[in-house]
C-alpha cells in the first residue's frame, strides 16, 4: 500500500538521475539525490535497478582486512590503495638505504 504522498517520477527523470550518479565516480548518492530533490535511498534503488537491467552486477570480492567486502567502485579504490601502499613502502626502503649510504660515505671522507 502506498501513501498518499508517494511521488511518481518519469522514466526519463530516473534515467537522467542514474546517469548523473554513474558519470562521476567521485560523487555520492546523497549529493546527487539532494541536487535532484529525491532521497538517497530512492536514487540507490534506481541505480541498482538500472545496473540489473543492463546486466551489470557488482563483482563480489571476498572480505579481507582492507576491503571488508566492498563491491564495485569501492573495490577498485581499495585495490589502488593497496598498490599505492606497497609502492610507498618500497620508496621508503630505498630512501632509508640512501640515507645510510650518505652517512657512511660522509663519515669516511676527512677533507
N, C-alpha and C positions, 0 to 999 in steps of 0.2 A: 504494500500500500504506500502510495507516495503522498507526501504532504502537499498542502495547497500552495506552498512556497517553492516547490520543486521547479527549477528552471530548466527549460529545454534549449539546447544550443544547436544551431545548424551544423551540418557535417562540414561545411567549408570552414566555419569558425574553429571547430575541433582540429581539422587538418592543419590549419594555419598555426594554431597553438602548439601542436605536436612538432611542426616544422621549426618553429621558433626555439623550442627546447632542444631539439636534436642538432640544429645548426651551430649552436655554441656549446662546445663540450665543457666550458668553464661555468656555465650558468647552473642555477638550481631550480628545482620545481617551484619553490616558494617565490623566487624572483620573477619568473615568467608568469606564474599564477597571479601574483599581486598586480603585475602590469596589466593583465587581462581582466582582472576582477572576478576570478574564479578561485576555488580553493585548491591548495597544492595537491590534495588527495584526488580531486577530480582530474587535474592535469596528469597526475601519475597514472591514473586508470586509463586515460586516453592514450598516453604514450605506450602503456603496456598492451592495450588493445591494438594499436597501430603496428607495433612490432610483431604481435601474434599474427595479424593479417598478412604482413609481409613475409612471414615465415622466419623471422628473426627470433631467436631466443637467446638470452644472455647465457654465455657458456659458464657452466658451473666450475668452480675451482675449489679443490679440497682446502678446507681451512688449515692455516698454519699460524704461527705466531705473528706474522706480519699482515696477512690479508684477511684473517678472520672470516673467511667465506664470502669475500666480496665478489661481485659479478660485474660484467660489462666494463664500463669506463673505469670504475674504481679498481678493478683488477689490473688494468693497463697501468694506472698510476702506481699501484703497489709494485708492479714489476719494474717500472722505471726507477722508483725509489731504491729498490734492492740493487739494481745495476749501478746507480749513482753512489750508493754507499760503498760498494765493492771498489769502485774507481777511486773514491776518496781515501779508502784505506790504503790502496796501492800508492797513491800520491804522497800520503803522509809517511809511508815507509821509505819512499825514495828521498823525501825531504830529510828524514832523520839520518839516512845514510850520508847524504851530502853534508849535513851539519857535522857529523862525526869526522868525516874526511877533512873538512875545513879546519876543525880543531887540531886534528893530527898533524896536518901539514903546517899550520900556523905555529905549532909548538916545536916543530922540527927545525925550522929556519931560525937562525940567530943573526939577523942582519944588524 
